[in-house]
């Protein structure tokens, strides 16, 4: 009897221990699930805040939204940050290191005076490129025209919001810049776009300026980098020639070759990658190709991210380069800045990036991450365009 009782007690105790162990395991699993759910909720909240400022229109809430998004991101753990994913949001929005924003100058100061030179750019959230390309152009213009106050405007509110949220740097959009000019009593306004061509961004900029013309004594809009568009692919001009020579020289220097001819003999071709556009100004890319041919730059080809015009699509350019017998390709942006398109669409690792597409086609590929804005001869061309605009005020 005592032996039976002892066995029963042992069994009860063992059952209790097993139950307690199971309960602890269940509690641990519940705790882990709750933590995972909380992590995802925190990450999703930040993603929603990022998506809310990834918009092209500024509102009265934009400043507060930018601050809220950054504060929420800073409050995340590293594990939670890696989970941020939304329609546009990703860990790179706040986490990608693009250089020191403190080296930039937003040029949004008051005290402008009567003469303002407003430099209008699409913009880039890549800090290094913004300093090397956009700021370099602005600095060159300010040095060339000390009697004019150089100020900045970006046309991409999405980029403005990104920079403000991540780095705390506030850059004026077109409306803010024009309102600032009016409030400061500017009389003579010269606008120098850094846009490549007379495309959609240029048209939108002109429309914004037209709405404010009556607020100034005089307004003049300078030419974009490539100048007048021209009627067809055969029509080129001095601006396109100057750009072709400047970017080709910079590309050759960065490649280590002594000349384009030396690169050609080594089987190397240069592919200059523009953005591309559905706008009628897309013929400018075809004109740049014509310009390269007329200069005798046989191993320089023009492509576009958007594949418009059609002959500038990656597949078409690959076939053109292959047919010419080249085995090495050096990719370089035909863009004012070396931002997202240069780093991802040109030199990225995704299958639809130009670098892996050329590599898959059997080419050895090198990439030069450098915008047009950092080239001294390009800056000189902007200076010349600005001079023509200033001269027109007195015409």
C-alpha positions in Angstrom: 0.0 0.0 0.0 2.8 2.4 0.9 4.6 1.5 -2.2 1.6 2.1 -4.4 1.0 5.5 -2.7 4.6 6.5 -3.3 4.3 5.6 -6.9 1.1 7.7 -7.2 2.8 10.7 -5.6 5.7 10.4 -7.9 3.5 10.3 -10.9 1.5 13.3 -9.7 4.8 15.2 -9.2 6.1 14.3 -12.6 2.9 15.3 -14.3 3.0 18.6 -12.5 6.6 19.2 -13.6 5.7 18.4 -17.2 2.7 20.7 -17.0 4.8 23.5 -15.6 7.4 23.0 -18.2 4.8 23.0 -21.0 3.3 26.2 -19.5 6.7 27.9 -19.5 7.4 26.9 -23.1 3.9 28.2 -24.1 4.6 31.4 -22.3 8.0 31.8 -24.0 6.4 31.2 -27.4 3.7 33.7 -26.6 6.3 36.3 -25.5 8.4 35.7 -28.7 5.3 36.1 -30.8 4.3 39.3 -29.0 7.7 40.7 -29.5 7.7 39.9 -33.2 4.3 41.5 -33.5 5.4 44.6 -31.7 8.5 44.8 -33.9 6.5 44.5 -37.1 4.0 47.1 -35.8 6.7 49.6 -35.0 8.4 49.0 -38.4 5.1 49.3 -40.3 4.3 52.6 -38.5 7.6 54.1 -39.7 7.0 52.7 -43.2 3.6 54.5 -43.2 5.2 57.7 -42.1 7.8 57.5 -44.8 5.1 56.8 -47.5 3.2 59.8 -46.3 6.0 62.2 -47.1 7.0 60.4 -50.3 4.7 62.7 -52.2 5.2 65.5 -54.8 3.0 68.1 -53.0 4.0 70.1 -50.0 1.2 70.8 -47.4 1.0 72.7 -44.1 1.7 69.3 -42.3 4.9 68.5 -44.3 7.4 69.9 -41.7 5.7 68.0 -38.8 5.4 64.8 -40.8 9.1 64.9 -41.7 10.0 65.4 -38.0 7.7 62.6 -36.9 9.0 60.1 -39.4 12.6 60.7 -38.4 11.8 60.5 -34.6 10.0 57.3 -35.1 12.9 55.8 -37.1 15.4 56.8 -34.5 13.3 55.1 -31.9 13.5 51.7 -33.7 16.0 49.0 -32.8 18.4 47.8 -35.6 16.3 44.7 -36.0 13.1 46.8 -36.4 14.8 49.2 -38.9 15.6 46.2 -41.1 11.9 45.4 -41.2 10.8 48.8 -42.6 9.0 48.2 -45.9 6.2 50.1 -47.5 4.9 51.2 -50.9 8.0 53.4 -51.2 9.6 53.0 -47.7 12.7 50.9 -47.1 15.5 50.8 -44.6 17.6 52.9 -47.1 15.3 55.9 -46.8 17.0 56.9 -43.5 19.7 54.3 -43.3 21.7 54.6 -46.5 24.9 56.7 -46.1 25.1 59.1 -49.0 27.6 61.5 -47.5 27.7 64.5 -45.2 24.7 66.8 -45.7 26.5 69.5 -43.6 28.8 70.1 -46.5 25.8 71.4 -48.6 24.3 74.9 -48.6 20.5 75.0 -49.1 20.9 78.7 -50.2 17.5 79.6 -48.7 18.7 82.7 -46.9 16.9 86.0 -46.9 18.7 89.3 -47.4 18.7 88.7 -51.2 18.8 92.2 -52.5 17.4 93.5 -55.8 19.2 91.0 -58.1 18.6 87.3 -57.6 20.0 84.3 -59.6 17.7 81.4 -58.9 19.3 78.0 -59.7 16.6 75.4 -60.3 17.4 71.7 -60.1 15.4 68.5 -60.0 17.4 67.6 -57.0 19.0 64.6 -55.4 18.9 63.0 -52.0 22.5 61.7 -52.4 24.4 64.2 -50.3 27.8 63.7 -52.0 26.3 64.3 -55.4 24.3 67.3 -54.3 27.5 68.9 -53.0 29.8 67.8 -55.9 27.3 68.5 -58.7 24.5 71.0 -57.8 26.4 73.0 -55.2 29.4 73.2 -57.5 27.3 74.8 -60.2 25.8 77.2 -57.7 29.2 78.1 -56.3 30.6 78.7 -59.8 27.7 81.0 -60.7 28.1 82.9 -57.5 31.7 83.5 -58.1 31.1 84.5 -61.7 28.3 86.9 -60.7 29.1 88.5 -57.3 26.5 91.3 -57.8 23.7 88.7 -57.9 22.5 86.6 -55.0 22.4 82.9 -55.9 19.5 81.0 -54.4 18.3 77.4 -54.9 15.1 75.7 -55.7 14.4 72.0 -56.3 11.4 70.8 -58.4 11.1 67.4 -56.8 9.2 67.7 -53.5 9.8 64.0 -52.8 13.5 64.7 -52.7 13.1 67.9 -50.7 11.1 65.9 -48.1 13.6 63.1 -48.0 16.5 65.5 -47.3 14.6 67.4 -44.7 13.4 64.3 -42.8 16.8 62.5 -42.9 19.2 65.4 -42.6 17.2 68.3 -41.3 18.2 70.4 -44.3 15.4 72.5 -45.7 15.5 73.3 -49.4 12.9 75.5 -51.1 10.6 74.2 -53.8 9.7 76.5 -56.7 6.8 78.2 -54.9 8.8 78.8 -51.7 11.7 80.2 -53.6 9.6 82.6 -55.6 7.7 83.7 -52.5 11.0 84.3 -50.8 12.1 86.4 -53.7 8.9 88.5 -53.6 9.2 88.9 -49.8 12.8 90.1 -50.1 11.9 92.7 -52.7 13.8 91.2 -55.6 13.4 93.4 -58.7 15.5 91.5 -61.3 15.1 87.7 -61.4 17.3 85.5 -63.5 16.6 81.7 -63.4 19.2 79.2 -64.4 17.9 75.7 -64.7 20.4 72.8 -64.3 18.0 70.6 -66.3 19.6 68.8 -69.3 17.0 69.9 -71.8 13.7 71.6 -72.6 11.7 68.7 -71.2 8.8 68.3 -68.8 10.6 69.6 -65.8 11.7 72.7 -67.7 8.1 73.3 -68.9 6.8 73.0 -65.3 9.4 75.4 -64.0 8.5 78.0 -66.7 4.8 77.7 -65.8 5.6 78.3 -62.1 7.7 81.4 -63.0 5.1 82.8 -65.3 2.6 82.9 -62.4 5.0 85.3 -60.6 6.3 87.5 -63.4 4.2 90.5 -62.4 6.0 90.6 -59.0 9.3 91.6 -60.6 10.6 94.4 -62.8 12.3 91.9 -65.0 12.5 88.1 -65.4 14.8 86.1 -67.6 15.0 82.3 -67.9 18.4 80.9 -69.1 18.8 77.9 -71.4 19.1 74.4 -70.0 22.4 72.6 -70.5 21.9 71.3 -74.0 20.3 74.5 -75.3 17.6 74.5 -78.0 16.2 71.1 -78.8 16.1 71.2 -82.6 13.7 69.6 -85.0 15.2 66.2 -85.6 18.1 63.9 -84.7 20.5 65.6 -87.1 20.2 69.1 -85.6 23.0 69.8 -83.1 24.3 73.1 -81.7 27.4 74.5 -79.9 26.0 73.6 -76.4 25.7 69.9 -77.3 29.2 70.0 -78.8 30.6 71.5 -75.6 28.8 69.0 -73.4 30.0 66.1 -75.6 33.6 67.2 -75.4 33.5 67.9 -71.7 31.9 64.6 -70.6 34.0 62.5 -73.0 37.2 64.1 -71.7 36.1 63.5 -68.1 35.2 59.9 -68.8 38.6 59.2 -70.5 40.5 60.8 -67.7 38.6 58.8 -65.0 39.1 55.5 -67.0 42.9 55.7 -67.1 43.2 55.7 -70.8 45.3 58.4 -72.5 42.6 59.1 -75.1 39.4 57.8 -76.7 41.5 56.3 -79.4 43.6 54.4 -76.9 40.4 53.1 -75.3 39.1 52.1 -78.7 42.3 50.2 -79.5 41.9 48.3 -76.2 38.3 47.3 -77.1 36.7 49.7 -74.6 33.5 51.7 -75.3 31.9 54.4 -73.2 28.2 54.4 -72.7 26.7 57.6 -71.4 23.4 57.0 -69.6 20.7 59.7 -69.5 17.3 59.6 -67.9 15.1 59.4 -71.0 11.7 61.0 -71.5 8.4 60.6 -73.4 8.5 64.4 -73.9 9.2 65.6 -77.5 12.6 66.8 -76.2 13.7 63.1 -76.2 15.2 63.8 -79.6 18.0 65.6 -77.7 19.5 62.1 -76.8 19.5 61.2 -80.5 21.1 64.5 -81.3 23.8 63.8 -78.7 24.5 60.5 -80.5 24.8 62.4 -83.7 27.1 64.9 -82.0 29.4 62.1 -80.8 29.6 60.7 -84.4 30.4 64.1 -85.9 33.2 64.6 -83.4 34.6 61.2 -84.4 33.9 59.6 -81.0 33.2 56.2 -82.5 33.4 54.4 -79.1 31.0 56.7 -77.3 27.3 55.6 -77.1 24.2 57.2 -75.7 21.6 55.3 -73.6 18.7 56.1 -71.3 17.2 54.6 -68.2 13.6 55.0 -69.6 14.6 53.7 -73.0 13.1 56.7 -74.8 13.9 57.3 -77.5 13.8 53.6 -78.4 17.3 53.3 -79.8 18.6 54.3 -76.3 17.1 51.3 -74.5 19.7 49.0 -72.9 19.0 46.0 -75.2 19.5 48.3 -78.3 22.7 49.8 -76.9 24.1 46.4 -76.1 23.6 45.2 -79.6 25.1 48.4 -81.0 28.2 48.1 -78.8 28.5 44.4 -79.6 28.2 45.0 -83.4 31.0 47.5 -83.2 33.3 44.9 -81.7 33.9 46.2 -78.2 34.4 43.9 -75.2 34.7 46.3 -72.4 32.1 48.9 -71.4 32.6 52.0 -69.2 29.2 53.3 -67.9 28.9 56.9 -66.9 25.8 59.1 -66.3 24.7 61.7 -68.8 23.0 63.5 -65.9 23.7 66.6 -63.9 23.8 64.5 -60.7 25.0 61.0 -59.9 22.1 60.1 -57.7 19.6 57.3 -57.6 19.7 56.5 -61.3 23.5 56.4 -61.4 23.9 54.3 -58.3 21.0 51.9 -58.9 19.7 51.9 -62.5 23.2 52.1 -63.9 25.6 50.6 -61.4 23.2 48.6 -59.2 23.1 44.8 -58.6 19.5 44.2 -59.6 18.8 42.3 -62.8 17.4 45.3 -64.6 20.4 47.5 -63.8 22.7 48.3 -66.8 25.9 46.9 -65.3 24.6 43.4 -64.8 22.7 43.5 -68.1 26.0 44.3 -70.0 27.8 41.7 -67.9 25.2 39.0 -68.7 25.8 40.0 -72.4 29.5 39.0 -72.0 31.1 42.5 -71.5 33.6 43.5 -68.9 32.0 46.5 -67.2 33.3 49.5 -65.2 31.1 52.3 -63.7 32.0 55.9 -63.1 29.7 57.4 -60.5 30.1 61.1 -61.4 27.5 63.8 -62.5 28.0 66.4 -65.1 27.8 69.2 -62.6 31.2 68.5 -61.2 32.9 69.1 -64.5 34.5 72.5 -64.8 33.7 72.9 -68.5 30.0 72.1 -67.8 29.9 74.8 -65.1 31.4 77.2 -67.6 28.6 76.4 -70.0 26.0 77.3 -67.3 27.9 80.5 -66.6 27.6 81.4 -70.3 23.9 80.6 -70.4 23.4 82.8 -67.3 25.3 85.7 -68.9 23.1 85.5 -72.0 20.0 85.7 -69.7 21.4 88.7 -67.8 22.2 90.4 -71.1 18.7 89.9 -72.3 17.4 92.0 -69.4 19.0 95.0 -70.9 18.2 94.2 -74.5 
